[in-house]
Amino acid sequence: MQDTNTQNNPSPVATPITQQQLSEAPCLVPDPASHVRLINPKTVAKTDDAIRLTEAATMRFVRSKTSVSVPEVIDAFVHPETRTCCADQFFDGEDNASYGPYDSETAFNDGLVRALKARARNTWTERVVKFIRAMPQHGIVFTHNDWAPRNMLVRDGHVVAILDWEFSGFYPDYWEFAKALCWPDWQSGWIKDNAIDRILQPYLVELAFILHAP
């Protein structure tokens, strides 16, 4: 992927990137589990068993159809020995590949219920299931699905790129707001300053239902 601010003078590396290039490239995130590495001043590589090629397709879609700033995808490929499987974090705990795609919000809600019951079967789960069944219908919109400061590049007080589109897709319109508040750092300024409520349309009732999920 290439920084959007250098797209007029690209200098992509040959692909596929070799294991030697990856091993010698510095990691951009101070986390041993990170797989985002700087190949050259204009190119980064993101590798992981959990990454889907649909992330690259989504970034190309967003870049071509909207004004949202995203890195330019130079190439996306799967090494022969690599297997990928990834789904929304809410559905972790079972065979992720078996969830969706769904053709309606009702079917999506059925998936939420199945995921909840796969985690725990008790009276609390049954109560949350009733919450979900009671939600009104929503519009279906394109959703980033991992809206957090770590996925935004900011320069001089302006957002210059939105990163990490691996969980994106078409979801009920409350999902972006609810997911942004599912696992945040509750002591961060992002939360204390109510930044999410100012950036996204709040869906407080739906958020309450999701936060009650076991």
Disulfide bonds with the S-S distance in Angstrom:
none
